[in-house]
Amino acid sequence: MTSRTTPGIARFNALPEAAATAALHEACASSAWGSKLLAQRPYATADALFAASDAAMADLTAGDLAEAMAGHPPIGRPKPGDPTSAREQRGMAGASEELKAEMLELNLAYQEKFGHVFLICATGRTGEQMRDAVEERIGNSPEQERETVRSELGKINRIRLTRLLEEGTA
């Protein structure tokens, strides 16, 4: 996006509060994140919205992060009927049954260690890249992993906000 005002940002700014809240919740399940973005409307540009998203993400507590992660299915098991989940996890769609089974096992080990799903910005990644990432990250400390998750959520939120502005906010 550019620094100029776009039709997408004008549409988002004009949404009634309930519709904007719902649209933001679709981008990120953290109510604290959504509330912070909602409170700063109207946005002059898409870049201003992204900057507000980044700032809100940086302020999320551990509980807020847990709420945000609860909105994400495990890698390799997108939410049935959810086009966003399927699109974002496209790299696992053509994975072999062996890789899918390996990801399930790694997801469970990760969840046992950290208490939440393995979260990665999966857009554009292959199944093998996601497997390699979980294998690497499972060695992180809980503090390291919390900050990695925060960074990955920030990337996901930017992608989803971009799509929201490009596709409209019906």
URURUR-V82796 format. One record per backbone hydrogen bond with DSSP energy under -1.0 kcal/mol. CO is the residue of the C=O (numbers start at 0). NH is the residue of the N-H. If there is no record, write none. Layout:
BEGIN
((CO | NH) (CO | NH))
END
This chain:
BEGIN
((5 | 9) (6 | 10) (7 | 11) (8 | 12) (9 | 13) (11 | 14) (15 | 19) (16 | 20) (17 | 21) (18 | 22) (19 | 23) (20 | 24) (21 | 25) (22 | 26) (23 | 27) (29 | 33) (30 | 34) (31 | 35) (32 | 36) (33 | 37) (34 | 38) (37 | 40) (44 | 48) (45 | 49) (46 | 50) (47 | 51) (48 | 52) (49 | 53) (50 | 54) (51 | 55) (52 | 56) (53 | 57) (54 | 58) (56 | 59) (60 | 64) (61 | 65) (62 | 66) (63 | 67) (64 | 68) (65 | 69) (67 | 70) (68 | 71) (73 | 76) (78 | 81) (81 | 85) (82 | 86) (83 | 87) (84 | 88) (86 | 89) (88 | 91) (89 | 92) (90 | 126) (91 | 94) (95 | 99) (96 | 100) (97 | 101) (98 | 102) (99 | 103) (100 | 104) (101 | 105) (102 | 106) (103 | 107) (104 | 108) (105 | 109) (106 | 110) (107 | 111) (108 | 112) (109 | 113) (110 | 114) (119 | 121) (121 | 124) (125 | 129) (126 | 130) (127 | 131) (128 | 132) (129 | 133) (130 | 134) (131 | 135) (132 | 136) (133 | 137) (135 | 138) (136 | 139) (140 | 144) (141 | 145) (142 | 146) (143 | 147) (144 | 148) (145 | 149) (146 | 150) (147 | 151) (148 | 152) (149 | 153) (150 | 154) (151 | 155) (152 | 156) (153 | 157) (154 | 158) (155 | 159) (156 | 160) (157 | 161) (158 | 162) (159 | 163) (160 | 164) (161 | 165) (162 | 166) (163 | 167))
END
